[in-house]
Amino acid sequence: MTSTDVDTDARSVPDRTRWLALAIVMTAAFMDLVDVTIVNIAIPSIKRDAGASFSQIQWITAGYALAFAAGLITGGRLGDIHGRKRLFLFGVAGFTLASALCGFAANPGMLVASRILQGGMAAMMVPQVLSIVHATFPAHERGKVFGLFGAIVGLGAVSGPLLGALLTEWNLFGLEWRPIFLINLPVGIAALLLGRRYIGESKAPHALKLDLAGVALVTLGLLMLLYPLTRGRELGWPLWGYLSMAGSLVVFGVLVAYERRKAARDGSPLIEPSLFKVKSFAAGIAVQTVFGVALGVFFLVWTLYMQIGLGWTPLHAGLTGVPFSIAVSVAAGLSVQKLVPRFGRKVLQAGALVMGLGVLLYVWECDHYGLAIASWQMALPLVVMGLGMGLIVAPLTDAVLSEVPREHAGSASGLINTVQQMGNALGLGLVSVVFFGVIGDRLTSAQVGPAFAHAFRHALLWVAAVMAVMFLLMWALPKHPAQHLEGGDGTDEPLPAPEAEPELVH
């Protein structure tokens, strides 16, 4: 998908209507970002109130990420074919309905299923956001628009955990954690009503066909890999689990062969094989995947450590994360505007090293202070980690795309977001190995704190190792990413639109 395919003239849309449309799609993007970050902080409450097992807890987060990842590219293609406005409204309606089902879930199984549905609907909604922006605004206005979009992403990263903590802490109407999902209902309904009136329709006149077989193979391969990872410890690591994980490699091999044949036959594969001939792109996909793994592991175990291991309230845990989110936002702005244009790839590599250093500093502090550790003592490692993450997350997509042929930029950017979500889901699956795998099955109340603190330090060492791998992979990225994908040249020639927004904090 590229914005050059848009059949709507941006300049024909009245100015007031354009900005109203922008506010609507940005609100929907904010709703998705907050929903991802808001859930983590409420997980201990969900476990306690709904009686969810640890594997169900993992699937409440991993199921969303898996469904989101599997549907992202398909959602973008459907928007190209049937209209971005139509798919956006369909996604908002489905996301709102799924949020209601999450909020009224009668048991953990229903909550997991509703979260998977919610992730699938987000995959229909989110890819349309930047496509609608490209269809609605001429090139010379997009710099201002994407600046606003970056602010929204940062606000979502900061406000999600705090909002989740407050809603859980307040226990509105005795609903415990449920308001974190129900809050989406008024927002979603308003977006639907206003979106129908103010968002203009656009399509790609030569949209690619859907590759449903490719989607099925990707989803099957990931399920065969993730399901045994999340259930294996509970079930005693049965033989079928190992066979399933080995079989996932076969499925991915079939996917590669199928996509090559489909590209040669009709030119509309889910994954464009020729992209992987670009060294920097292939390495960048690996970087995005391991980055997603690191984030998936860290954010889940961090929440469990603070609330179950240390016994902190959701609000206490949410406030503890504020320095991290602020550091991410500050470093992200500096990296794109000041550092990357001057130092190029070194900024990304410095980010990996700084984030890894912050992780190791966190391990030392947790070991040194034990269960008596305070929020202010966590601030230093969290700020260091946040600065490192900010140096990576903002410029990484441009670095990965910089040597990709212009005609494949839309497909490539969609794939980048997809593999980061898949990495996130894989990281959440690995939590059962690197975190729960070192916690005993039957703990007394006195043993819970020390066991969770030990497991947290163990998981952080894995995160540090992943950051080291990421640093090495970054050597294959271009020294100085080309600027041909950036806007702001003052022309009305639109540039390729990414198929999803960058996910800062999951």
N, C-alpha and C positions, 0 to 999 in steps of 0.2 A: 504494500500500500504506500503510495506516495501522494503528497498533497498536490502534485501537478495533475493528478487525475480528477481533482474536484471540479464539479460542473456548476458550481455556484460562484458568481462574481462577488468577492468580498466587499467591493466598493458599492454594491447595489443595496447592501443592508444598512438601514438607518443607524446612525451613530448610537442613539440611546438604546435601541434594540440589541445592538452588538454587545454592549456592556452588560445589559441585563442577562443575555444568553451566557456571557462569560461568568457572571456571578452564579448562575444556576449550575453550570457544569463544574465550576470550582467547588461549589458546595457539595456536589456529589463525590468529587475526588477527595475532599476533606472527610466526608462520611466514611469512605473506604479506608483512608489512612488511619483515622481515629479508631475504627472498628478493629483493625489489626492490632494496634498498640493497647487498646483499652482492655482486650480480653486477657492478655498476659497477667496484668495486675490483679484480676479477679479470679484467677485459676484456683488458688487455695480455698477461696470462698465457695467456688463451684464444687470442688472436691469434697468439702465438708458438708455443704447443704444438699447436694444432689447425690452424694455417695459414689462419685465417679472413681474408677480405678486409675492407677497411674497411666496405663496404656490408653484409657479413654481420654485422659487429660491431654496426652500427646496428640491424639487424633482430633481433639477439639481445635487444636492449632494447626497440626500437619494436614488435616483433611481440607481445611480452607485453602492452605497454600498449594496443595496438590491440585485441587479443582481449579483454582485461579490460574496456576501455571499451565495446566492442560488445555484450558479454554482461551488463553489470551490471543494467540494468533488467529484461531477460528473466530473469536469475537470481532477482531479487526477485519477479517475477510467478510463476515456477514454484514458489517457496517458498510463496507465498500459496495456490496451487492444490493442490499435491501434498503440502504439509507442510514446515515450515521444518527440522525435524530431518532428514527424509529427504533434502532437497536439500543440507543442510549435510554430511551423511555422504557423499553422492555426490560433492560437491565436494572434500572432504578426500581421499577415495579416488582421485579423478582427479588431484588436485594431487600426491599422493604418487607415483602411477604416472608422471606426467609428469616429476617430479623425478628418478626413477630413469632414465628415458629420456634426460634431459639429462645426468645423471652418466655414463652409459655410451654417449653419442653417439659414433658412429664417425667422423663428419666434421662440418664446420660446417653443412652443409645439414640434417642430422638434428638438430643442436642448435637451429637456428632453428625447425624444425617442432615440436620438443618444447617450446620456449619459448612458441610460439603456443598449443599445447595447454594448457600450464601456466596461461597467462593466461586461457584460456576456463574452465578448472576453478576458478580463483580467483574468477571472476565468478559461479560457482554457489555457492561457499562463503561469500565475504565478505558479500554482502547479508543473509545469514541471521543474522549475528552479533548486530547490534543488535536485529533482530526477535525473536530468541530471548530476549535480555535483557528487552525490553519484555513479552514473553509470560510471563516467569518471575518478574519482580520487581514488586511494587506501587510506585506512584508515589513514596511517601515514602522508599523505599530507593534510588531511581535516582540521586540526587545522589552518593551514595557510590560506586555502581557506575561512573558515568561519570567520576568522579575517578580510579578505578583504570584505566579504559580510556585516559584521557589519559596516565597514567603509562606504560602499556604502549606507546602510540604513541611517546612520547618515548624510551623504552628501546630500541625497535626502530630508531629513527632513529640513536641513538648506537652501539648494539652491532652493527648490520649491517655497516658498513664495517670495524670492528675485527675482527669474527669472520671476515669474508671475507679480510681481510689475513692473519690468523693461519693460517687453513686453507690459504691459498695458499702462504704462507711456509714452513709446516711440510712441505709436499709429502708428506702422509701416504701411505705405501705406494707412493711414486712416482707418485701419481695427479694431481699438479699441481693444477689448478683444480677437479677433479671433486668433491672433498668438499664444496664449497659447495652443491651440489645434493643429494648423497647424505645430508647431515646431516638433510634433511627426512624421510627414510624412517622412522627410529625414532619421531620426533615425530608423524608422520602416522598411523602404525600405532597408537600409544598413544591418540591422539585418536579414532580410529575405534572401538577396543575400549571405551574409557571413555564415549564419546559415546552409543553404542548403549544403554548401561545407565543413564546418569544424566540425559541431556537429555530433557525432555518434548516431546511433539509438539504443534504448533499449526498452525492453518490460518486463512485468511480465509474466512468463510462466504459472502461475495459477491465473490470474487476476479475481477479483470478478466481478459479473454481475452488470449492471446498475440498480439502483432502481429509475426509472423515476416517479413512483407513489409517492415515498417518497419526491422527489424534488418538484413535483406538490403540495403536501400537505403543505410542508414548505413554498413555495412561496405564495400559496393561503392564508394561515394563516397570514403571514406577511402583505400581501396586505390588507386583511380585517381589520387588526389592524392599519396600517400606513396611509392608504388613508383617513379614517375619521379624524385621528389626524391632518393631514396637511391641509385638506380642511374644517374641521369643523368650525373654527372661521369665515372664509369667508362666509360660507353658513348659519351661525346662529345656529350651532350645531343641525342639524335636527335629528329626531328620528331614521332614517335609519343608521345614523352614530353610535349611541350607540348600535343598534342591530348588526351592522357589527362587532364592537369591541368585543361584548359579543360572537358573533358567532365564532370569531377567536379562542377563548378558546376551543370551541367544536372541531374545526378543529385540533388544536394541540392535543386534547385528542384522536381523531381518528388516528392521526399520531403515537402516542405512541403505541396504540393497534396494528396498522398495522405493525409497525417496529418489535414488539415482535413476531408476527406471521411469518413475513418474515424471521427473524433470526432463528426461529425454523424450517422453511420449507426448505430454501436453503442456509442459512448462509451468505447472502450478503445484509444485510440491509444498508440503507443510514447512519443510526445512530445505532451503536452497543449497544443494551440495557444493556448488562452485564457491560458496562463501568460505569454505574451509580450506581452499587453496590459498587464501590470504593469510599469511603467517600470523600477523598481528591480531586478526579476528579470531582465529582458532585458539591462540593463546589467551585472548581476552575472554572468550567463552569459558575457558578453564578457570580464569581468574574470577569471573562472576560466579561460577558454580561454587568454588571453594569459599568465596566471600559469603555466599548464601548459607553454606554449611556452618561457618563460624557464627554468623548472626543467629541462625536457628538454634544452635546449641546454647549460646550465651544467654539470650534473653529469657528462655524458659527456665534454665537452672538458676539464673540470678533471682528471678521471682520466687522460686521454691525455696531458695536459700534464705532470703530475707524474711519471708512470711512464715514458713514452716520451721526452718532451721533456727532462725533468730527469734521467731515469735512476734515479729513486728506486724502492726496493723497495715491494711492496704494503703492508707493515707501516708503513714510513715515511709513505706516502701516507695510510694509514688513521688513524694517530695525528695527522697534520696536520689532519684534519677534525674532531677532537674538540671544539675550541673553538667551531666553527660549530654543531655539534649541541647543545651545552650552551646556547649563546646562544639558539637557536631555542626550546628547552624553557622557559628562564627567561622570555623575552619573551612566549611564548604564554600562560603562566600569568598574568603581570601584565596582559596586554591584556584578557583575559576577566574577571578578577576585579576589577581596579582601574580600568583606563583607559577601556575602552569605555563602561561605565555612566556615566562622568562626561563624556567628550569625544566619544563617538559616532564618526561617520564620520572625524573628523580623525585618529583613531588609525590607521585603515587607510591613509589618505593619507600620514601620517607614515611608516608602514612602507614604502610604495612608495618614498618619497624617501630614507629611510635605507638601504634595500637597494640602490637605485641609486647612492647615494654610496659604499657599500662596494664595489660593482663598479668604479666609477671609481678608487677608491683602490687596488684590486687591480691595475688596468691600470697606474697610475703606478708601483707598486712593482715589477711585473714588468719594466717598461721601465727603471727606475732601477737595480735590482740585477742584471738580466739572468739568466744561467744560474747565477749564484752565489747566488741567493736561497735563504734558509733557512726552515725551518718556522716559527720564532719570528717571522720578519719577515712571514710570511703571516697570523699570528694576528690582527693588528689589523683588516685588511679583512674577514677571515672572521667575526670577532665582530660587526663592524658589519653585515655582510650577514645574519648569523644573527638579530640583534636585529630588523632590519627584516622579515625573513621571519616571525619569531614574532609580530610585531604584526599581520601580515596573516592568517596561516594559521588561527589559532584562531577569531577572531570573524567571518571572512568569510562562512561559510555562514549564520550567523544573520542577518547584515546582508542577504544576498541573499533569504532566506526571509521577512523580517520583514513584508512587505506581501502575501505570497502567501495566498490564501484557505486556511483551515484544512483543508478537504477535499482540497486538492491538495498538501499539504505533503510527503507521502511521495513522490509522483511527482516533485515539484520537487527534493527533496533527492537522489533517485537521478539526476536529470538533471544536477545540479551536479557530482556525482562523475564522471559519465560524460564531460562536456565537459572536465573538468580532465585526465582520462586521455587524451582525444582530443588536447587541446592538448599534452600530454606527448609523445604519439606524433608529432605534427606537429613539435615542437621537435627530437626525435631525427632526424626526416627532414631538417630544415633544417641539421643539422650538416654534411651533405655540401656545402652551399653556403657557410655562414658560417665553417667551419673547414677542411674538406678542400679546399674550393675555392681557398684561398690557399696551399696546400702543393703544391710541385712533385711531379711523378709519379716522378721518379728522383732520389733523394737519396743522397749519400754519407753515411757514418756521422758525418762532421764537420758535415754540413748539417742533420741531423735535429733536434738540439736547438734551434738558432736558428729553424728553420722552424716547429716546433711552438710555440715561445714566441711568435713573431709571429702565428701563427694563433689562439692562445689569446687574445691581446690584441684581435685583430680580432673574435673571437666575443663577448668580454666587452662590447665597444662595442655590439653588437647587443642583448645582454641589457639594458644600461643604457637603450637606446632603447625596448625593450619595457616596462621599468618606468615610463618617462615616459608611454607610452600608457596603461598601467594606472592611473597617478595621475589622468589626465584622465578616464578612464571612471568612476572612483570618485565623481566629482561627481554622478552620477545615482543613487547609493545614498542611502538615507534618512539624514538628519542624525543621528537618534538611533533606531537599530533598536528596534522594538517587542519586548517581552519575552514575547509570548504563546506562543512556541514553547518556552520554557524550562520545565523541571519544577521540582519542589521546592515546590509550593504546599501540600503536605501532603494533597492529595486523592488518591483512587484513580482519578481520571479519567485514563487514559493519554493521552500526547501523541503526535503523529505520529512514526513512527520513520524515521530516515534509512535509505536502502537500502544504504549502504556507509560505511565509516569514513573519516575524513579522511586523505589520504595526505600525510605531511609531507615526506618526502625521497625522491625517485625518482632 
